[in-house]
Amino acid sequence: MSEMELKAARRENVLKHYAASESENKLKFMEGDKKATSEYIYPNQKEDAFNIMNQYYEHKRRVVSVVKKTKVGADGLMIELTKQMTTHLDDEFVVDPANVRILTGMSNEKWEKDMKEKAPECFKKKIFHHGQLKRAELRGLRDALIIIDELDTGDKECQVLHNQLKESGVLNVQYMEENNIRFLFISATMVKELYHLYKWGDLHHLYRMTIPETYIGHTEFLQRNIIREFYPLNTDENVDKWIKEDIVENYLNDFRIHIVRSTLKNASSIQDGCIRNGIECRNHTSSDKIDDSQLRRLFEDPLSGHVVLLVKGFFRRANLIPNEWKLRIGAVHELYTKVVDNNVQIQGLPGRMTGYWRNVIENGYKTGPYRTSITAVKQYEQSYLDPFGENSYQCSGFKKKKGKVTLIDPTIVAAKNIEGLRPCEGPVSSDPEDDIDPKKNVPIVIPMTIDEIERVHKLPTYKKRNILRELLKQYLRENNRTALADRLDEFDVRQITRPGTESSRKKNIDDTVNAARRNQSYCINININYRDKNSWQGILDDRDNRVIFILYCDP
């Protein structure tokens, strides 16, 4: 059998197993299985998978990081991407199904179990959580796709995930390129890791998952007063306050299950409070776990009164609460801490309540309060939109205040842990002292087609200047900056460039575009001869099809 015939047979096998899983999910959904979904893979997940695949195929990325919202559907995305990558028609690009790996640094058997239940048969033996990583057989992979879910968990130096990747040799740029290794990193909370990945330059691409209209998340919960501030449940007074205000007086005879994350110290206080207020209290911890059948009955059988569920390790990141169970849940209270870890709060109980049930809540269904840190939620939403912006964020090993990073511990994706990587400069500094020059302006980014870029690039220098000057004038006038447009003819043109090397692209394009996205004044290549002049610079970007203008002028 030829190599071409072998790859065709592999594609056929993947599609057969994918179709079987699709059919099985449909049957389970029709039979009322709470974990089954109306569609095996949704259209937005298929579209996202296709876009990510093209980052590897067309742009030659080695790593794509997927930033998403909690419970937006990453499992479907991972399955769809593995299917598309292993059935791609280009024999030079297609991934060998035997060399797919879906990993996580989380110590979470349920994550592994759930992924294996949903994945096509040909991928089931390629899924490993923290406790099984030593069996992942990462050494010698070629034409491979390595997916790491919940990247920000278990990704510290010398932890199991790091050790396994390092020992296999895949944390080496030359090895990745010679053996055609591609990585996909996924998490709703990987701000720290993105700062490390920024230094990978064009080897890395940041992608945001599509958010369908039916999804509801932290922002909407906050706007609807469903998310409220948490407080310590370490005194009888506070415990009684939570039980009375959030449960008894809030829900009356609309009996619900209410979930609170506890510790050994406050568990007895919460239990005593439930006794005082006539509320049933149940433990659901690793040492005192409610088995699956009992838990199912608790959430699905009629309730004769309110039930408080004390949890510790359960209902954290990557764990699904079916929509039917969400309808049974009333109040939730995350564990209060004086020093807030944003990742923990976002991925905790309120994060488990996000998902595809916006229409239910918009139709007036009562739920909540979900108590957590409101500051953490606001910082998370700001960082989601602009991870390198002038915002604040804190989690284990990372702290940023108003854009200035004051602590960042290394992770497995830090430049020093990637052999052969030539790190680019980090994101543009947000230190206000960097912007004291009043002649700096926010860069301007204008889309262009590749044909337009080629045509401009081939022109003599004076014609390039004239065409780009007129394009910039038009943009300024369309954006109500007519006075500046009228002065543009008097400005010097510092240079018009088309960066080719990675270091040049990083400095002239990536950092400049990031400054534009953050609405931050920015300028480069201003030597002493131009300090007393008004000038502009044009940068042609033939990878992302745009022209970037940097203005250095008086207001």
NORWOWO-V122027 format. One record per residue. N is the residue number from 1. PHI is phi in radians with two decimals (999 if undefined). Layout:
BEGIN
{{N PHI} {N PHI}}
END
This chain:
BEGIN
{{1 999} {2 -1.32} {3 -1.07} {4 -1.11} {5 -1.17} {6 -1.12} {7 -1.16} {8 -1.12} {9 -1.15} {10 -1.12} {11 -1.03} {12 -1.05} {13 -1.16} {14 -1.06} {15 -1.10} {16 -1.14} {17 -1.20} {18 -1.08} {19 -1.09} {20 -1.14} {21 -1.17} {22 -1.08} {23 -1.15} {24 -1.12} {25 -1.08} {26 -1.07} {27 -1.12} {28 -1.07} {29 -1.12} {30 -1.16} {31 -1.48} {32 1.63} {33 -1.14} {34 -1.14} {35 -1.47} {36 -1.28} {37 -2.05} {38 -1.07} {39 -2.33} {40 -1.08} {41 -2.25} {42 -1.48} {43 -0.95} {44 -1.14} {45 -1.22} {46 -1.16} {47 -1.16} {48 -1.08} {49 -1.06} {50 -1.12} {51 -1.12} {52 -1.17} {53 -0.99} {54 -1.20} {55 -1.13} {56 -1.28} {57 -1.36} {58 -1.55} {59 -1.80} {60 1.04} {61 -1.22} {62 -1.74} {63 -2.38} {64 -2.13} {65 -1.80} {66 -1.84} {67 -1.64} {68 -2.43} {69 -1.60} {70 -1.07} {71 0.99} {72 -1.53} {73 2.00} {74 -1.26} {75 -1.09} {76 -1.11} {77 -1.10} {78 -1.07} {79 -1.14} {80 -1.14} {81 -1.14} {82 -1.08} {83 -1.13} {84 -1.15} {85 -1.24} {86 -1.59} {87 -2.12} {88 -1.03} {89 -1.33} {90 -1.45} {91 -1.11} {92 -1.41} {93 -1.91} {94 -0.98} {95 -1.55} {96 -1.28} {97 -0.96} {98 -1.20} {99 -1.90} {100 -1.50} {101 -2.35} {102 -2.07} {103 -2.17} {104 -2.63} {105 -1.43} {106 -1.21} {107 -1.56} {108 -2.57} {109 -1.10} {110 -1.16} {111 -1.02} {112 -1.10} {113 -1.08} {114 -1.14} {115 -1.12} {116 -1.17} {117 -1.12} {118 -1.58} {119 -1.23} {120 -1.00} {121 -0.93} {122 -1.19} {123 -1.94} {124 -1.03} {125 -1.48} {126 -1.94} {127 -1.98} {128 -2.48} {129 -1.65} {130 -0.80} {131 -1.22} {132 -2.03} {133 -1.09} {134 -1.18} {135 -1.70} {136 -1.29} {137 0.90} {138 -1.52} {139 -1.25} {140 1.43} {141 -1.18} {142 -2.55} {143 0.89} {144 -2.08} {145 -2.19} {146 -1.95} {147 -1.77} {148 -2.07} {149 -1.48} {150 0.90} {151 -0.93} {152 -1.37} {153 -1.96} {154 1.24} {155 -1.89} {156 -1.33} {157 -1.04} {158 1.21} {159 -1.38} {160 -0.98} {161 -1.06} {162 -1.07} {163 -1.06} {164 -1.17} {165 -1.18} {166 -1.14} {167 -1.12} {168 -1.35} {169 1.59} {170 -1.36} {171 -1.50} {172 -2.62} {173 -1.04} {174 -1.09} {175 -1.11} {176 -1.02} {177 -1.27} {178 -1.21} {179 -1.86} {180 1.02} {181 -1.69} {182 -2.22} {183 -2.00} {184 -2.19} {185 -1.92} {186 -2.34} {187 -3.05} {188 -1.49} {189 -2.42} {190 -2.30} {191 -1.08} {192 -1.02} {193 -1.14} {194 -1.14} {195 -1.12} {196 -1.23} {197 -1.20} {198 -0.95} {199 -1.33} {200 -1.34} {201 1.10} {202 -1.35} {203 -1.23} {204 -2.09} {205 -2.39} {206 -1.66} {207 -2.25} {208 -1.82} {209 -1.15} {210 -1.13} {211 -1.98} {212 -1.14} {213 -1.14} {214 -1.41} {215 -1.46} {216 -2.27} {217 -2.33} {218 -1.04} {219 -1.05} {220 -1.15} {221 -1.08} {222 -1.18} {223 -1.10} {224 -1.61} {225 1.10} {226 -1.41} {227 -1.44} {228 -2.35} {229 -1.17} {230 -1.53} {231 -2.67} {232 -1.23} {233 -1.77} {234 -2.01} {235 -2.34} {236 -1.03} {237 -1.07} {238 -1.21} {239 -1.11} {240 -1.10} {241 -1.06} {242 -1.12} {243 -1.12} {244 -1.25} {245 -1.32} {246 -1.53} {247 -2.00} {248 -1.08} {249 -1.32} {250 -1.43} {251 -1.91} {252 0.84} {253 -1.67} {254 -1.49} {255 -1.18} {256 -2.38} {257 -1.72} {258 -2.10} {259 -1.96} {260 -2.32} {261 -1.55} {262 -2.15} {263 -2.15} {264 -1.05} {265 -1.23} {266 -1.77} {267 -1.05} {268 -1.16} {269 -1.13} {270 -1.20} {271 -1.08} {272 -1.09} {273 -1.11} {274 -1.11} {275 -1.09} {276 -1.05} {277 -1.81} {278 1.18} {279 -1.95} {280 -1.22} {281 -2.20} {282 -2.20} {283 -1.53} {284 -2.47} {285 -2.22} {286 -1.08} {287 -1.56} {288 -2.48} {289 -1.56} {290 -1.40} {291 -1.21} {292 -1.01} {293 -1.17} {294 -1.17} {295 -1.11} {296 -1.10} {297 -1.14} {298 -1.06} {299 -1.54} {300 -2.06} {301 -1.44} {302 -1.03} {303 -1.76} {304 -1.78} {305 -3.04} {306 -1.22} {307 -2.27} {308 -1.75} {309 -1.86} {310 -1.56} {311 -2.16} {312 -2.16} {313 -1.49} {314 -1.46} {315 0.98} {316 -1.86} {317 -0.92} {318 1.29} {319 -1.62} {320 -1.64} {321 -1.90} {322 -1.00} {323 -1.00} {324 -1.10} {325 -1.31} {326 -1.05} {327 -1.14} {328 -1.51} {329 -1.51} {330 -1.85} {331 -1.58} {332 -2.32} {333 -2.45} {334 -1.29} {335 -1.17} {336 -1.34} {337 -2.39} {338 -1.15} {339 -1.70} {340 -1.52} {341 -1.72} {342 -1.02} {343 -1.04} {344 -1.12} {345 -1.20} {346 -1.18} {347 -1.48} {348 -1.38} {349 -0.99} {350 -1.04} {351 -1.14} {352 -1.21} {353 -1.53} {354 -1.28} {355 2.46} {356 -1.70} {357 -2.58} {358 -1.00} {359 -1.07} {360 -1.12} {361 -1.23} {362 -1.14} {363 -1.47} {364 1.70} {365 -1.20} {366 -1.49} {367 -2.66} {368 1.64} {369 -1.18} {370 -1.81} {371 -1.66} {372 -2.75} {373 -1.42} {374 -1.15} {375 -1.05} {376 -1.08} {377 -1.13} {378 -1.12} {379 -1.16} {380 -1.10} {381 -1.12} {382 -1.17} {383 -1.25} {384 -1.08} {385 -1.27} {386 -2.60} {387 -1.08} {388 -1.88} {389 -1.41} {390 -1.46} {391 -2.14} {392 -2.11} {393 -2.86} {394 -2.53} {395 -2.72} {396 -1.01} {397 1.38} {398 -2.65} {399 -2.58} {400 -2.35} {401 -2.22} {402 0.90} {403 1.60} {404 -1.73} {405 -1.39} {406 -1.92} {407 -2.66} {408 -2.65} {409 -1.36} {410 -1.21} {411 -2.22} {412 -1.11} {413 -1.72} {414 -1.09} {415 -0.94} {416 -1.19} {417 -1.68} {418 -2.00} {419 -1.14} {420 1.47} {421 -1.44} {422 -1.69} {423 -1.16} {424 -1.43} {425 -1.13} {426 -1.21} {427 -0.98} {428 -0.96} {429 -1.12} {430 -1.78} {431 -1.10} {432 -0.95} {433 -1.13} {434 -1.27} {435 -2.01} {436 -1.32} {437 -1.24} {438 -1.21} {439 -1.52} {440 -1.27} {441 -2.22} {442 -1.25} {443 -1.03} {444 -2.05} {445 -2.03} {446 -2.17} {447 -1.12} {448 -2.48} {449 -1.39} {450 -1.12} {451 -1.15} {452 -1.13} {453 -1.10} {454 -1.10} {455 -1.14} {456 -1.15} {457 -1.06} {458 -1.42} {459 -1.32} {460 -1.04} {461 -0.98} {462 -1.15} {463 -1.27} {464 -1.00} {465 -1.05} {466 -1.13} {467 -1.14} {468 -1.21} {469 -1.09} {470 -1.17} {471 -1.12} {472 -1.18} {473 -1.01} {474 -1.02} {475 -1.09} {476 -1.07} {477 -1.18} {478 -1.19} {479 -1.93} {480 1.05} {481 -2.15} {482 -1.08} {483 -1.06} {484 -1.20} {485 -1.06} {486 -1.20} {487 -1.56} {488 -1.10} {489 -1.08} {490 -1.48} {491 -1.39} {492 -1.31} {493 -1.84} {494 -1.17} {495 -2.97} {496 -2.17} {497 -2.16} {498 -2.35} {499 -1.00} {500 -2.03} {501 -1.39} {502 -1.14} {503 -1.14} {504 -1.20} {505 -1.09} {506 -1.04} {507 -1.26} {508 -1.50} {509 -1.95} {510 -1.07} {511 -1.14} {512 -1.18} {513 -1.13} {514 -1.06} {515 -1.11} {516 -1.10} {517 -1.11} {518 -1.56} {519 1.01} {520 -1.92} {521 -1.11} {522 -2.78} {523 -2.75} {524 -2.39} {525 1.05} {526 -1.68} {527 -1.57} {528 -1.05} {529 -1.22} {530 -1.88} {531 -1.09} {532 -1.76} {533 -2.14} {534 -1.55} {535 -2.68} {536 -2.48} {537 -2.33} {538 -1.99} {539 -2.21} {540 -1.57} {541 -1.95} {542 -1.59} {543 -1.64} {544 -1.88} {545 0.96} {546 -2.84} {547 -2.11} {548 -2.04} {549 -1.97} {550 -2.01} {551 -1.80} {552 -2.27} {553 -2.77} {554 -1.15} {555 -1.01}}
END
